[in-house]
Amino acid sequence: MSFIFYFLAAVTIIGALGVVLSPNVVHSALFLVLSFVGVAAIYFYIGAEFLGAVQLMVYSGAVAVLIVMAIMLTRRDSMAQSNPSQKLFRRVVTGLLAGSIFFLIGCGIVLAPLLQADLPRRRGQTRSPS
């Protein structure tokens, strides 16, 4: 049962990585659609059908098509190399920075209940005794 969730999460993460790592803007927009569809599938899987339908219609449908059309209608000489400023070093540094931020947020989420459980609780006390 959880295999389906992990598969959908992997599809979503692969789509998100494709957005960041693709040198072509059109391909990045299509990977964004894949990521949106993966999130919608996760919503459907956990039983939030309304959120899944909104995610599919609004984000995967309207916003992604708008992004793709805006990219296609801009004047570019060559779409093959549409994002030349995206060097490998910048992508690696940005990925490491984003990964470390997500790691710190995850550590905060996991450790917060443990730290609160260690604190003594006193009823009716709003500030520390002087």
N, C-alpha and C positions, 0 to 999 in steps of 0.2 A: 504494500500500500504506500509506504513512504518512498519506494523507488520512483513512482510517478512524480512526486514532489521534487525529488532530487533531479530527475530528468528535466522537468520544467524550469527549475532553478538554474541548471546548467545551460539550457537554451537561452534564458534571460541574460545570464552573465556573459555568454559567448557573444550575444548581440551587443551588449554594452561595451565589451572589449573591442568588438569590430567598429563601433562608433568612434572610439578613441584612437585606435591604431590604424585605421584605414587612411591611406594617403589621398584617396579620391573622395570628394565631398558627396557625390551621388551615392557611392557605396556606403558612406557613413550614414546617410539618410535612410537607406534601405536596411542597414543593420539596426537603426533606431526603430524602424517598424517591427523588426524581429524581436527586439527587446520589449516593445509595447505589447506585442501579441503574447510573449512569454509571461508577462505580468498579468495580462487578462486571463490566461489559462490557469495561472496560480489562483487567481480570484475564483474562477469557476470551480477549481478543485477543492478549495476550502469551504465552498458553499455560499459565497457572496456573489450570487448571480447578477444582481443589479450592478455592483461595482465592475464585474467582468464585462457586462454589456456596455457600460459607459466607457470603460477603458478601450474596448474595441471600436466603438462608434466615434468617440471624441478624439482619442489620441491616435490609435492605429489608423483610423479612417481619415478624419478631417485634418488633424495637425500634420501627420506625416505626408499626406498628399499635398498639403499646402507647402511644406518644406521642399518636397521634391519639385513641385511646379516652380517655386521661386528660384531654386537652383537652376532648373532648366531654362528659365526665361532670362537669366542674367547673361550678359555677353561675355563669353570666354573664348579665347582662341583655341585652347586645347583643354578638354575635360579630362584627359588622361592624367595629367599632373595638375589637378586643380587646387592643391594645397601644398605648394612647394616649401612653405616656411616651417612645415612640421618635420623637423629633423629627428633622427632616432634618439639622440641624447636628450632632447626636450621631452620626448614621449616617455623615455625610461624614467627620467627624474619626476615627471608629473605622475606617472603610475606609482612610483615608490612613495611619493608624497601623499597621494590619495589613499594608497594601501595602508600607510602608517596612520593616517587620520581615522580610517575605518577600524583599524586594529585598536586604537586608543578608545574610540567610542564603544566598541565591543567589550573591551576590558572594563570600562566604566559601567556598562549595563550588567555585566556578569558580577562584578565585585561590589556594586552598590548594595544589594541585599545582604551580602556577607558582612559588610562594614556596619550596616544599620543593626544587624542582629547582635553585634558585639557591644553596642552602646547600651548602658542601663537606661531603662525607661522609668520615669517618675511621673505620677499623675498630678496634673494641675501645675506643674512647674514650667514656666515659660522662659525663664532665664537662669543662668547658672548662679549658684549661691555665692555671696560675696564674703 
